[in-house]
């Protein structure tokens, strides 16, 4: 439950005051289509529209007031009719979302091309915006207590219109016919553009759930690679990878993956992460593998200009029948994702999130974000952990 006290002028000398507890809910409707043009080409699209609204409950009231006297520094008013306002709705966000994309494979499936574009637009009443203040600085007119947001301020003007457009391009390549082995490379480029009304509050950025109700499971967390990019109008991310099978007899493999995010392709990335993996089977049931991460932050505005290294090494013994036991040292990058019910490479990010390198801190306490990131990365770098894990697949 939240609290609302909203005054709306009804004429030059009268206003209506809405006061009470509120609940929040959102509704959406839309459709999507998928079209297989040929065995090697397909397209997809989606269009949705929705709204988030605030509903007054639990004895909320609406009262009318009329100005009795207007002085140089104050206004006195008399109270008129009053009535229950339970069930009254206020729309706080109207939005529509469009996505269009496709994929194409050629050269007997050895080359894959992907392209997607997504656009969403949000419209907020001006009164939904808290009084603006520098990021991370508490505002005397915008106090918080636990999960209740007490807003006080004067907001006038038209509704706010904010939008986000994201372009995604992908390229996959299998070099088996050129190199005599299945060396695979990928390259993903993501370009995101934001357009914000100047009156938009910090927490209404479209990477935060406060300003974007479309965020689905898992998307509500601002990932670590986005923390240094908040507040930017343009963001570019380049994610290359290469996988090399060195020796087939014992499944010896080497892989390098990167995530380089910044504001322009021609400038140094604000976040640069490189992952190096190596593994092989000394015997049929036994596998040894290691995973190293090097990350470099280059965000002078945050005071982050350091690099950090972490590693995870493990031995896996496979008993057959989907049963395996592993003994590892370090923070495991692959952990169970409950949303997908499968293992995903989110272990290190979860470790950092649990130590406050997270979107919640970025949204509510921006000025403490840099020391929180630095402390979390140092903990990850220095973590000495022995892990014993048994996995049964069925």
C-alpha positions in Angstrom: 0.0 0.0 0.0 1.1 3.6 -0.7 -0.2 7.0 0.4 -1.5 9.7 -1.8 -2.5 13.3 -1.2 -3.3 15.0 -4.5 -4.7 18.5 -5.0 -6.2 19.3 -8.4 -7.4 22.8 -9.2 -10.9 22.9 -10.5 -11.2 26.7 -11.1 -9.3 29.9 -10.2 -10.3 29.7 -6.5 -11.4 26.0 -6.0 -9.7 22.7 -5.8 -10.3 19.0 -5.0 -8.2 17.1 -2.5 -7.8 13.4 -2.9 -6.3 11.7 0.2 -5.9 8.0 1.3 -4.1 4.7 0.8 -3.5 3.4 -2.7 -2.8 0.1 -4.5 -1.0 -0.1 -7.8 -1.7 -2.4 -10.7 -1.1 -2.5 -14.4 -3.0 -3.9 -17.4 -1.8 -4.7 -21.0 -3.2 -6.2 -24.2 -1.4 -7.0 -27.4 -0.4 -9.7 -29.8 2.6 -11.2 -31.5 3.2 -13.0 -34.8 5.9 -15.3 -36.1 6.5 -16.1 -39.7 8.7 -18.8 -41.1 9.5 -17.4 -44.6 11.7 -20.4 -45.5 13.7 -23.0 -43.6 16.6 -20.5 -43.3 14.6 -17.3 -42.7 12.0 -16.2 -40.1 10.5 -13.0 -38.8 8.7 -12.0 -35.6 6.8 -9.0 -34.4 4.8 -7.8 -31.4 2.6 -4.9 -30.5 1.4 -4.2 -27.0 -0.4 -1.4 -25.2 -1.0 -1.0 -21.5 -1.4 1.3 -18.5 -0.4 1.4 -14.8 -2.9 2.9 -12.4 -3.3 3.9 -8.8 -6.5 3.0 -6.9 -7.6 4.7 -3.7 -8.8 2.2 -1.0 -9.4 1.8 2.7 -11.5 4.9 3.5 -9.9 7.4 1.1 -11.7 10.7 0.7 -12.3 13.4 -1.8 -13.0 16.9 -0.5 -13.7 20.3 -2.2 -12.0 23.5 -1.0 -12.6 27.1 -1.9 -10.1 29.9 -1.3 -11.4 32.4 1.3 -8.5 34.8 1.3 -5.3 35.1 -0.7 -2.5 37.0 1.1 1.1 37.7 -0.1 2.5 34.6 1.5 -0.4 32.3 2.3 -3.9 31.2 1.2 -6.8 30.4 3.6 -9.5 28.1 2.4 -12.8 26.7 3.5 -13.8 23.1 3.2 -16.9 22.1 1.2 -18.4 18.8 0.4 -16.6 15.6 1.2 -17.2 12.0 -0.1 -15.6 8.6 -0.2 -13.1 8.1 -2.9 -12.6 4.4 -2.6 -12.2 2.8 -6.0 -11.1 6.0 -7.7 -8.4 5.3 -10.3 -5.5 7.6 -11.4 -3.6 6.5 -14.4 0.1 7.0 -13.8 1.6 5.5 -17.0 0.2 4.9 -20.4 2.5 3.0 -22.7 2.8 1.1 -26.0 5.6 -1.3 -27.0 6.6 -2.5 -30.5 9.2 -5.2 -31.4 10.2 -6.4 -34.9 13.0 -8.7 -35.9 14.2 -11.6 -37.9 16.9 -14.2 -38.4 18.6 -15.6 -41.5 21.0 -18.5 -41.9 23.0 -19.4 -45.0 26.0 -21.4 -46.1 24.4 -24.6 -44.8 23.7 -23.0 -41.4 27.4 -21.9 -40.9 26.4 -18.2 -41.0 23.7 -16.7 -39.0 22.4 -13.1 -39.1 20.0 -11.6 -36.6 18.4 -8.1 -36.4 15.8 -6.7 -34.0 14.4 -3.3 -33.1 12.2 -2.5 -30.1 10.5 0.8 -29.3 8.4 1.8 -26.3 6.9 5.1 -25.3 5.5 6.1 -21.9 3.3 9.0 -20.9 3.1 10.1 -17.3 1.0 12.8 -15.7 3.3 15.6 -14.4 2.2 15.1 -10.8 3.7 11.6 -10.8 7.2 13.0 -10.8 8.9 13.6 -7.5 10.6 17.0 -7.1 13.9 16.7 -8.9 17.2 16.8 -7.2 20.8 15.8 -8.1 21.1 12.0 -8.4 21.4 10.3 -5.0 20.8 13.5 -3.0 17.8 13.2 -0.6 15.1 15.7 -1.3 13.4 17.4 1.6 10.1 17.3 -0.4 10.5 13.7 -1.3 10.9 11.6 1.9 10.7 7.9 2.0 9.8 5.6 4.9 10.2 1.9 4.4 8.2 1.2 1.2 6.1 4.4 1.3 7.0 7.3 -1.0 5.7 10.6 0.5 5.8 13.2 -2.4 5.3 16.9 -1.8 5.7 19.4 -4.5 4.0 21.6 -7.0 3.9 20.1 -10.6 2.3 21.9 -13.5 2.4 21.5 -17.3 1.6 18.9 -19.8 2.1 15.2 -19.4 5.6 13.8 -19.8 6.5 11.7 -22.9 9.6 9.4 -22.6 10.7 6.8 -25.0 13.4 4.1 -25.6 14.5 2.6 -28.9 16.9 -0.4 -29.0 18.5 -1.9 -32.1 20.1 -5.3 -31.8 22.4 -6.9 -34.5 23.9 -10.4 -34.3 26.3 -12.5 -36.4 27.2 -16.1 -35.8 29.9 -18.0 -37.8 31.1 -21.6 -37.8 34.5 -21.9 -39.5 34.6 -25.7 -39.8 35.2 -25.7 -43.6 38.0 -23.2 -43.4 39.9 -24.3 -40.3 39.1 -28.0 -40.2 37.5 -27.8 -36.8 34.3 -26.2 -35.4 35.6 -22.8 -34.4 32.6 -20.7 -33.7 32.5 -16.9 -33.4 29.7 -14.5 -32.5 29.3 -10.8 -32.5 26.3 -8.9 -30.9 25.9 -5.1 -31.0 23.2 -3.4 -29.0 22.5 0.3 -29.5 19.9 1.9 -27.1 18.6 5.5 -27.4 16.6 7.3 -24.7 14.5 10.4 -25.0 13.4 12.0 -21.7 11.4 15.0 -20.8 13.6 17.4 -18.8 11.2 17.1 -15.8 11.8 13.4 -15.5 13.0 12.2 -12.1 16.1 10.0 -11.8 14.1 6.9 -10.8 11.9 7.2 -13.8 14.6 6.1 -16.2 13.3 3.3 -18.4 15.9 0.8 -17.1 14.2 1.1 -13.7 10.8 -0.6 -12.9 9.6 2.7 -11.3 9.3 4.2 -14.8 8.7 1.1 -16.9 6.1 -1.5 -16.0 7.0 -3.7 -19.1 10.1 -5.0 -17.3 9.6 -8.8 -17.1 11.1 -11.5 -14.9 14.8 -10.8 -14.4 14.7 -7.5 -16.3 13.8 -5.5 -13.3 17.4 -5.8 -12.0 19.8 -3.3 -13.6 22.6 -5.6 -14.6 26.2 -4.8 -13.4 27.2 -3.9 -17.0 24.6 -1.1 -17.0 25.4 0.6 -13.7 27.9 3.0 -15.2 25.7 3.8 -18.1 22.6 5.1 -16.2 21.6 8.7 -17.1 23.0 8.5 -20.7 21.0 9.3 -23.7 22.8 6.8 -26.0 24.3 3.5 -25.0 26.3 1.0 -27.1 27.2 -2.5 -26.1 29.5 -4.8 -28.1 29.7 -8.5 -27.2 32.0 -10.7 -29.2 32.9 -14.4 -28.5 35.1 -17.2 -29.9 35.0 -20.9 -29.1 37.9 -23.1 -30.2 37.9 -26.9 -29.9 41.7 -27.6 -29.4 41.6 -31.4 -29.2 38.6 -33.5 -29.9 40.0 -36.7 -28.3 39.6 -35.3 -24.7 37.2 -32.5 -25.5 39.8 -29.7 -24.9 38.1 -26.4 -25.4 39.1 -22.7 -25.2 36.7 -19.8 -25.2 36.9 -16.0 -24.9 33.8 -13.8 -24.4 33.6 -10.0 -24.0 31.1 -7.4 -22.9 32.2 -3.8 -23.7 29.6 -1.1 -23.0 29.9 2.7 -23.5 28.3 5.7 -25.0 29.9 5.6 -28.4 31.7 3.0 -30.6 34.6 5.4 -31.0 35.3 6.0 -27.3 36.7 3.9 -24.5 34.0 1.7 -22.9 32.8 2.6 -19.4 32.5 -1.1 -18.6 34.8 -3.7 -20.2 34.5 -7.4 -19.2 36.5 -10.3 -20.6 35.9 -13.9 -19.8 38.4 -16.6 -20.6 37.5 -20.3 -20.3 39.6 -23.5 -20.7 38.7 -27.1 -20.0 39.6 -30.7 -20.9 38.9 -34.3 -19.9 41.9 -36.1 -18.4 39.8 -39.3 -18.5 36.3 -40.2 -19.7 34.4 -39.5 -16.4 36.6 -36.6 -15.2 36.7 -33.0 -16.4 38.9 -30.1 -15.3 38.0 -26.5 -16.3 38.7 -23.0 -15.3 36.9 -19.6 -15.8 38.6 -16.3 -15.5 37.0 -12.8 -15.5 38.7 -9.5 -15.9 36.7 -6.3 -15.7 37.7 -2.7 -16.1 35.6 0.3 -15.1 36.3 3.6 -16.7 33.7 6.0 -15.3 35.5 9.1 -13.9 32.2 10.7 -13.0 31.7 7.9 -10.5 35.3 7.7 -9.5 35.6 4.2 -10.9 38.8 3.7 -12.9 40.0 0.3 -11.7 40.2 -3.3 -12.9 39.4 -6.5 -11.0 40.2 -10.2 -11.7 38.4 -13.3 -10.4 38.6 -17.0 -11.2 36.8 -20.2 -10.7 38.4 -23.7 -11.2 36.6 -27.0 -10.7 36.9 -30.7 -11.2 33.8 -32.6 -12.3 33.3 -36.4 -12.0 30.5 -37.8 -14.1 29.0 -41.0 -12.9 26.6 -41.4 -15.9 22.9 -41.3 -16.0 22.9 -37.5 -15.6 24.7 -37.6 -12.2 27.8 -35.6 -11.6 29.8 -34.3 -8.6 32.0 -31.2 -8.8 34.6 -29.7 -6.4 35.4 -26.0 -7.2 37.4 -23.1 -5.8 36.1 -19.5 -6.2 32.7 -18.1 -7.0 30.9 -20.3 -9.5 29.8 -18.3 -12.5 27.2 -20.9 -13.4 24.3 -21.2 -10.9 20.7 -22.2 -11.1 18.4 -19.6 -12.6 15.0 -20.2 -10.9 13.2 -18.3 -13.6 14.6 -20.6 -16.4 14.9 -23.7 -14.2 18.4 -24.2 -15.7 22.0 -23.2 -15.0 23.0 -19.8 -16.3 26.1 -17.6 -16.2 24.8 -15.3 -13.5 26.8 -16.5 -10.5 29.2 -13.6 -10.3 26.5 -11.0 -11.0 24.4 -12.5 -8.2 27.4 -12.3 -5.8 27.9 -8.6 -6.7 24.1 -7.9 -6.3 24.1 -9.4 -2.9 26.8 -6.9 -1.9 24.8 -3.8 -3.1 26.3 -3.5 -6.6 22.7 -3.4 -7.9 20.1 -1.3 -9.6 18.3 -0.6 -6.3 21.3 1.3 -5.0 21.7 3.0 -8.3 18.0 4.2 -8.2 17.8 5.2 -4.6 21.4 6.1 -3.5 23.4 7.0 -6.6 26.2 8.8 -4.7 27.1 5.6 -2.8 27.1 3.4 -5.9 30.8 3.8 -6.8 32.1 2.6 -3.3 29.5 -0.2 -3.3 30.7 -1.4 -6.7 34.3 -1.2 -5.7 33.8 -3.0 -2.4 31.7 -5.7 -4.1 34.3 -6.3 -6.9 37.1 -6.5 -4.3 35.1 -9.1 -2.4 34.7 -11.1 -5.5 38.3 -10.8 -6.4 39.5 -11.9 -2.9 36.8 -14.5 -2.3 38.4 -17.9 -1.3 35.6 -20.5 -1.4 35.6 -24.2 -1.7 32.4 -25.6 -3.3 31.1 -29.2 -3.4 28.1 -29.7 -5.6 26.1 -32.7 -6.8 23.8 -32.4 -9.9 21.2 -34.9 -11.0 19.6 -34.3 -14.4 16.4 -36.1 -15.2 
